[in-house]
Amino acid sequence: WLWMAIGAIPFAVFFIVVAPVVISPLFNKFEPLKDKQLEAEILQLASRAGIEGSDVFQVNASKQSAKINAYVTGLFGTKRIVLYDTMINNFETDEMKFVMGHEMGHYVMHHIWKGLALAIFFIGFALWLASKTLQPVINRFQGRFKFDRLGDVASLPLIMIFLTVLSFLFNPVFNSYSRYMERQSDKYGMDISGVSGESAAIAFDKLSVFNLSDPDPHPVIEFWFYSHPALNKRISFVLGYKPSDG
């Protein structure tokens, strides 16, 4: 289990940090932002956030869906700020500034790395727990399973079922932490962008429409399955938030 957990680390780093820079351009066209006034405002935001040396790209995500997205990623010379064309075509400037301020908050507060560390810890814990609990199950049912050790490739379905159930049980832990980071970034986006609560609320409303999100899920559903706060809560937050609150 330990070697497997260690071996998973470079894969996790690749898919979370490297893939958006290396893999995504293989499937979509990334090009410099055409709206130079918008580019200047975003770069000004980035400078205010301490994200220097970034390139701003737009990507033709509309060829796959109407979903809205934007992100800040990369290290050293690969730092990039990316906006989906679906956002550019449907959002006003202040709405985009708030969304980009939010994404910059994730970047400067190292949320990607914190989430990655949590994922790696969980992978190690899950594999350790599997090694301690599944072998006795195999010993008991080996006649029915037709294998007698966890190292047999035939045990893979059993391991995957175990990890799936464990991930489901730990969903509230991961999602609660994710919602906390999202609220931090909402606050950061309000502070750094300087836009009104109304503009931020409209941005959230549009995200709900284009991403087909339920703005008001049942509290249990939100607690167990939502990695972001419910949109009605986010809208209430930005409408009532004052930068002077700190």
MARBANU-488820 format. One record per residue (C-alpha): residue number from 0; residue in three letters; chain; x, y, z. Coordinates in nm, 3 decimals, always signed. Layout:
BEGIN
mivo, gukol, marfi, px, py, pz
NUM, ALA, A, X, Y, Z;
...
//
This chain:
BEGIN
mivo, gukol, marfi, px, py, pz
0, TRP, A, +0.000, +0.000, +0.000;
1, LEU, A, +0.282, +0.245, +0.079;
2, TRP, A, +0.458, +0.205, -0.256;
3, MET, A, +0.125, +0.235, -0.436;
4, ALA, A, +0.044, +0.556, -0.247;
5, ILE, A, +0.386, +0.703, -0.325;
6, GLY, A, +0.350, +0.601, -0.689;
7, ALA, A, +0.016, +0.782, -0.709;
8, ILE, A, +0.170, +1.118, -0.618;
9, PRO, A, +0.324, +1.205, -0.958;
10, PHE, A, +0.002, +1.102, -1.133;
11, ALA, A, -0.204, +1.326, -0.904;
12, VAL, A, +0.035, +1.618, -0.961;
13, PHE, A, +0.023, +1.562, -1.336;
14, PHE, A, -0.355, +1.553, -1.370;
15, ILE, A, -0.422, +1.844, -1.134;
16, VAL, A, -0.133, +2.080, -1.212;
17, VAL, A, +0.030, +1.979, -1.541;
18, ALA, A, -0.260, +1.848, -1.752;
19, PRO, A, -0.436, +2.189, -1.786;
20, VAL, A, -0.117, +2.323, -1.944;
21, VAL, A, -0.011, +2.018, -2.147;
22, ILE, A, -0.320, +1.808, -2.220;
23, SER, A, -0.606, +2.060, -2.250;
24, PRO, A, -0.454, +2.241, -2.553;
25, LEU, A, -0.462, +1.911, -2.742;
26, PHE, A, -0.842, +1.917, -2.742;
27, ASN, A, -0.925, +2.289, -2.755;
28, LYS, A, -0.782, +2.595, -2.921;
29, PHE, A, -0.611, +2.829, -2.675;
30, GLU, A, -0.537, +3.174, -2.813;
31, PRO, A, -0.451, +3.517, -2.670;
32, LEU, A, -0.753, +3.704, -2.540;
33, LYS, A, -0.893, +3.906, -2.830;
34, ASP, A, -1.051, +4.178, -2.614;
35, LYS, A, -0.739, +4.376, -2.523;
36, GLN, A, -0.926, +4.608, -2.286;
37, LEU, A, -1.052, +4.307, -2.093;
38, GLU, A, -0.703, +4.157, -2.103;
39, ALA, A, -0.558, +4.476, -1.955;
40, GLU, A, -0.813, +4.474, -1.671;
41, ILE, A, -0.747, +4.107, -1.595;
42, LEU, A, -0.371, +4.161, -1.595;
43, GLN, A, -0.422, +4.456, -1.360;
44, LEU, A, -0.615, +4.224, -1.128;
45, ALA, A, -0.338, +3.966, -1.155;
46, SER, A, -0.077, +4.227, -1.067;
47, ARG, A, -0.281, +4.333, -0.766;
48, ALA, A, -0.295, +3.966, -0.660;
49, GLY, A, +0.081, +3.925, -0.703;
50, ILE, A, +0.047, +3.691, -1.002;
51, GLU, A, +0.313, +3.829, -1.230;
52, GLY, A, +0.421, +3.702, -1.571;
53, SER, A, +0.090, +3.542, -1.665;
54, ASP, A, -0.052, +3.501, -2.014;
55, VAL, A, -0.427, +3.545, -2.069;
56, PHE, A, -0.597, +3.297, -2.300;
57, GLN, A, -0.944, +3.234, -2.429;
58, VAL, A, -1.045, +2.880, -2.519;
59, ASN, A, -1.315, +2.762, -2.760;
60, ALA, A, -1.497, +2.550, -2.501;
61, SER, A, -1.829, +2.625, -2.671;
62, LYS, A, -1.758, +2.350, -2.924;
63, GLN, A, -1.823, +2.098, -2.643;
64, SER, A, -2.089, +2.261, -2.425;
65, ALA, A, -2.242, +2.584, -2.298;
66, LYS, A, -2.075, +2.546, -1.958;
67, ILE, A, -1.897, +2.847, -1.810;
68, ASN, A, -1.550, +2.819, -1.659;
69, ALA, A, -1.227, +3.007, -1.597;
70, TYR, A, -0.911, +2.923, -1.407;
71, VAL, A, -0.558, +3.027, -1.315;
72, THR, A, -0.293, +2.758, -1.332;
73, GLY, A, +0.070, +2.681, -1.408;
74, LEU, A, +0.407, +2.729, -1.247;
75, PHE, A, +0.697, +2.960, -1.327;
76, GLY, A, +0.695, +3.030, -1.703;
77, THR, A, +0.373, +2.835, -1.765;
78, LYS, A, +0.142, +3.055, -1.557;
79, ARG, A, -0.178, +3.120, -1.745;
80, ILE, A, -0.518, +3.278, -1.693;
81, VAL, A, -0.786, +3.107, -1.900;
82, LEU, A, -1.143, +3.213, -1.983;
83, TYR, A, -1.393, +3.000, -2.169;
84, ASP, A, -1.541, +3.172, -2.473;
85, THR, A, -1.884, +3.094, -2.327;
86, MET, A, -1.802, +3.334, -2.044;
87, ILE, A, -1.662, +3.602, -2.271;
88, ASN, A, -1.974, +3.592, -2.489;
89, ASN, A, -2.228, +3.604, -2.205;
90, PHE, A, -2.076, +3.794, -1.912;
91, GLU, A, -2.027, +4.167, -1.861;
92, THR, A, -1.680, +4.296, -1.773;
93, ASP, A, -1.748, +4.339, -1.400;
94, GLU, A, -1.898, +3.991, -1.381;
95, MET, A, -1.585, +3.844, -1.542;
96, LYS, A, -1.361, +4.047, -1.312;
97, PHE, A, -1.532, +3.898, -1.008;
98, VAL, A, -1.501, +3.543, -1.144;
99, MET, A, -1.134, +3.595, -1.227;
100, GLY, A, -1.072, +3.751, -0.884;
101, HIS, A, -1.226, +3.438, -0.734;
102, GLU, A, -1.000, +3.213, -0.943;
103, MET, A, -0.695, +3.420, -0.851;
104, GLY, A, -0.792, +3.371, -0.488;
105, HIS, A, -0.765, +2.996, -0.535;
106, TYR, A, -0.422, +3.044, -0.690;
107, VAL, A, -0.267, +3.281, -0.437;
108, MET, A, -0.410, +3.093, -0.137;
109, HIS, A, -0.262, +2.769, -0.276;
110, HIS, A, -0.595, +2.589, -0.272;
111, ILE, A, -0.487, +2.357, -0.554;
112, TRP, A, -0.185, +2.239, -0.353;
113, LYS, A, -0.388, +2.206, -0.033;
114, GLY, A, -0.649, +2.000, -0.213;
115, LEU, A, -0.375, +1.790, -0.369;
116, ALA, A, -0.218, +1.725, -0.028;
117, LEU, A, -0.557, +1.617, +0.109;
118, ALA, A, -0.611, +1.385, -0.189;
119, ILE, A, -0.269, +1.225, -0.147;
120, PHE, A, -0.329, +1.175, +0.225;
121, PHE, A, -0.664, +1.011, +0.152;
122, ILE, A, -0.511, +0.783, -0.113;
123, GLY, A, -0.249, +0.666, +0.138;
124, PHE, A, -0.507, +0.618, +0.413;
125, ALA, A, -0.750, +0.435, +0.183;
126, LEU, A, -0.484, +0.198, +0.053;
127, TRP, A, -0.358, +0.130, +0.405;
128, LEU, A, -0.711, +0.058, +0.525;
129, ALA, A, -0.771, -0.169, +0.227;
130, SER, A, -0.457, -0.366, +0.307;
131, LYS, A, -0.575, -0.415, +0.666;
132, THR, A, -0.938, -0.502, +0.603;
133, LEU, A, -0.967, -0.676, +0.267;
134, GLN, A, -0.725, -0.964, +0.321;
135, PRO, A, -0.936, -1.113, +0.605;
136, VAL, A, -1.241, -1.085, +0.376;
137, ILE, A, -1.050, -1.265, +0.100;
138, ASN, A, -0.938, -1.534, +0.345;
139, ARG, A, -1.299, -1.599, +0.441;
140, PHE, A, -1.447, -1.601, +0.091;
141, GLN, A, -1.152, -1.720, -0.120;
142, GLY, A, -1.348, -2.023, -0.239;
143, ARG, A, -1.617, -1.796, -0.380;
144, PHE, A, -1.376, -1.524, -0.499;
145, LYS, A, -1.138, -1.772, -0.668;
146, PHE, A, -0.830, -1.583, -0.542;
147, ASP, A, -0.650, -1.591, -0.210;
148, ARG, A, -0.444, -1.274, -0.179;
149, LEU, A, -0.484, -0.899, -0.222;
150, GLY, A, -0.187, -0.889, -0.461;
151, ASP, A, -0.371, -1.099, -0.718;
152, VAL, A, -0.492, -0.891, -1.013;
153, ALA, A, -0.831, -1.060, -0.971;
154, SER, A, -0.876, -0.862, -0.647;
155, LEU, A, -0.893, -0.531, -0.838;
156, PRO, A, -1.276, -0.518, -0.856;
157, LEU, A, -1.294, -0.580, -0.480;
158, ILE, A, -1.041, -0.300, -0.418;
159, MET, A, -1.231, -0.060, -0.647;
160, ILE, A, -1.562, -0.135, -0.469;
161, PHE, A, -1.395, -0.072, -0.134;
162, LEU, A, -1.240, +0.258, -0.248;
163, THR, A, -1.568, +0.373, -0.403;
164, VAL, A, -1.763, +0.309, -0.083;
165, LEU, A, -1.491, +0.474, +0.128;
166, SER, A, -1.484, +0.780, -0.099;
167, PHE, A, -1.863, +0.811, -0.069;
168, LEU, A, -1.842, +0.797, +0.311;
169, PHE, A, -1.570, +1.065, +0.316;
170, ASN, A, -1.752, +1.294, +0.072;
171, PRO, A, -1.878, +1.527, +0.348;
172, VAL, A, -1.522, +1.580, +0.476;
173, PHE, A, -1.375, +1.667, +0.137;
174, ASN, A, -1.671, +1.875, +0.027;
175, SER, A, -1.690, +2.071, +0.352;
176, TYR, A, -1.326, +2.170, +0.312;
177, SER, A, -1.383, +2.254, -0.055;
178, ARG, A, -1.683, +2.475, +0.030;
179, TYR, A, -1.468, +2.655, +0.289;
180, MET, A, -1.205, +2.729, +0.023;
181, GLU, A, -1.473, +2.845, -0.219;
182, ARG, A, -1.608, +3.091, +0.038;
183, GLN, A, -1.253, +3.219, +0.096;
184, SER, A, -1.216, +3.276, -0.279;
185, ASP, A, -1.556, +3.445, -0.306;
186, LYS, A, -1.444, +3.690, -0.039;
187, TYR, A, -1.107, +3.738, -0.212;
188, GLY, A, -1.281, +3.796, -0.545;
189, MET, A, -1.499, +4.068, -0.394;
190, ASP, A, -1.203, +4.236, -0.227;
191, ILE, A, -0.966, +4.236, -0.524;
192, SER, A, -1.211, +4.304, -0.807;
193, GLY, A, -1.390, +4.594, -0.639;
194, VAL, A, -1.714, +4.511, -0.821;
195, SER, A, -2.057, +4.552, -0.667;
196, GLY, A, -2.241, +4.274, -0.493;
197, GLU, A, -2.506, +4.300, -0.764;
198, SER, A, -2.253, +4.225, -1.039;
199, ALA, A, -2.118, +3.926, -0.846;
200, ALA, A, -2.473, +3.801, -0.783;
201, ILE, A, -2.556, +3.826, -1.155;
202, ALA, A, -2.240, +3.627, -1.232;
203, PHE, A, -2.355, +3.351, -0.998;
204, ASP, A, -2.704, +3.357, -1.148;
205, LYS, A, -2.558, +3.313, -1.498;
206, LEU, A, -2.334, +3.032, -1.375;
207, SER, A, -2.644, +2.857, -1.245;
208, VAL, A, -2.820, +2.889, -1.581;
209, PHE, A, -2.532, +2.793, -1.810;
210, ASN, A, -2.392, +2.515, -1.589;
211, LEU, A, -2.739, +2.375, -1.513;
212, SER, A, -2.680, +2.399, -1.137;
213, ASP, A, -2.949, +2.368, -0.874;
214, PRO, A, -2.929, +2.702, -0.690;
215, ASP, A, -3.113, +2.576, -0.383;
216, PRO, A, -3.043, +2.207, -0.313;
217, HIS, A, -3.167, +2.024, -0.006;
218, PRO, A, -2.922, +2.085, +0.284;
219, VAL, A, -2.837, +1.714, +0.307;
220, ILE, A, -2.761, +1.698, -0.066;
221, GLU, A, -2.542, +2.009, -0.039;
222, PHE, A, -2.363, +1.872, +0.269;
223, TRP, A, -2.288, +1.535, +0.112;
224, PHE, A, -2.235, +1.607, -0.257;
225, TYR, A, -2.164, +1.977, -0.321;
226, SER, A, -1.802, +2.091, -0.350;
227, HIS, A, -1.927, +2.453, -0.377;
228, PRO, A, -2.174, +2.634, -0.153;
229, ALA, A, -2.527, +2.643, -0.291;
230, LEU, A, -2.560, +2.934, -0.533;
231, ASN, A, -2.839, +3.099, -0.336;
232, LYS, A, -2.602, +3.115, -0.036;
233, ARG, A, -2.323, +3.255, -0.249;
234, ILE, A, -2.555, +3.518, -0.392;
235, SER, A, -2.673, +3.618, -0.043;
236, PHE, A, -2.311, +3.641, +0.070;
237, VAL, A, -2.192, +3.873, -0.208;
238, LEU, A, -2.501, +4.093, -0.183;
239, GLY, A, -2.436, +4.149, +0.187;
240, TYR, A, -2.055, +4.156, +0.178;
241, LYS, A, -1.868, +4.481, +0.240;
242, PRO, A, -1.492, +4.490, +0.173;
243, SER, A, -1.447, +4.689, +0.495;
244, ASP, A, -1.547, +4.368, +0.681;
245, GLY, A, -1.187, +4.256, +0.628;
//
